[in-house]
């Protein structure tokens, strides 16, 4: 036979590498040898050679994110975790909650089990409760509950300045109507900020950055909010004081009402005492 490049001759030779591109990858990883010599894409075959494929027993697994999460609730259908500040829920980054879920949750034993995934979002700097689906049916069901506004979410924030005791904040965000309820739970005096308020919040719609925008428009931005805060009152280096405190929803399989809360971060207690 006339000489042929191994990457041409070897196509279909090995079941594990049936295509030209797959064979090329095996060559790059030094898995193939010819007459005992490691082969490359420049290796030629003339006939009579011994071509060997050797795949290491322990091939390094795909890089995994080693990030410990606090799991508040888990069964075969779903999980609820506490999201810490300073990490994205998902997106085109390696360090995300979505990438950390596999290492922190047990794989569902159900037939439609899938890679666990968050069914809603929290901002990078926001802490608190995040709901996760572990099966395809559960993810669809929980998404539907969010769409139908059947899931009740309560947030706690620290805001700056004088506030009335309670009210409803309304405005258009991205040309869509939005509403949030608020109630002041506690107020303390502050040398730098005059007054700081512990505020309970309930978003009635689900626009991006809704609570942050509404409080800023009210004249009471969230402490530590660099995007919507007022320049002289921006607190650097302490994060944003917004916490997803509780979640109430229907279990997608049992239809049981589930209520879960995530305790206040310690930095909230430092301002208001033990809440």
ZIPEWO-V685228 format. One record per backbone hydrogen bond with DSSP energy under -0.5 kcal/mol. NH is the residue of the N-H (numbers start at 1). CO is the residue of the C=O. If there is no record, write none. Layout:
BEGIN
nh={NH	NH}
co={CO	CO}
END
This chain:
BEGIN
nh={4	6	8	9	10	11	12	13	14	14	17	18	23	24	25	26	27	28	29	30	31	33	34	35	37	39	43	45	51	52	52	54	54	56	59	66	67	70	71	72	72	73	75	79	80	81	82	83	83	84	86	87	88	93	96	97	98	100	100	101	104	104	105	113	114	117	119	126	127	128	129	130	132	133	134	135	136	139	140	141	142	143	144	145	146	147	148	149	150	151	152	152	153	154	155	156	157	158	159	159	160	161	167	169	171	173	176	178	180	181	182	183	184	185	185	186	188	190	194	195	196	197	198	199	199	200	201	202	204	205	210	213	214	215	216	217	218	219	219	220	223	225	226	229	233	234	236	241	242	243	244	245	245	246	247	248	249	251	255	258	260	262	263	268	269	270	271	271	272	273	275}
co={45	43	5	5	6	8	17	10	10	17	14	15	19	20	21	22	23	24	25	27	26	52	37	50	34	32	40	4	49	33	50	31	52	54	57	64	65	82	69	70	80	80	78	132	73	130	70	81	128	82	124	124	95	91	94	88	89	96	97	97	100	101	101	110	134	133	131	123	242	83	244	81	79	117	77	77	112	135	136	137	138	139	140	141	142	143	144	146	145	145	150	248	151	246	201	243	199	241	157	197	221	195	182	180	178	176	173	171	169	202	167	200	165	183	198	198	196	194	190	193	188	159	186	157	197	183	155	181	179	179	207	209	210	211	212	213	214	215	216	215	158	222	224	225	230	231	234	223	240	156	127	154	243	154	260	152	258	256	251	249	247	245	261	265	265	266	267	268	268	269	273}
END
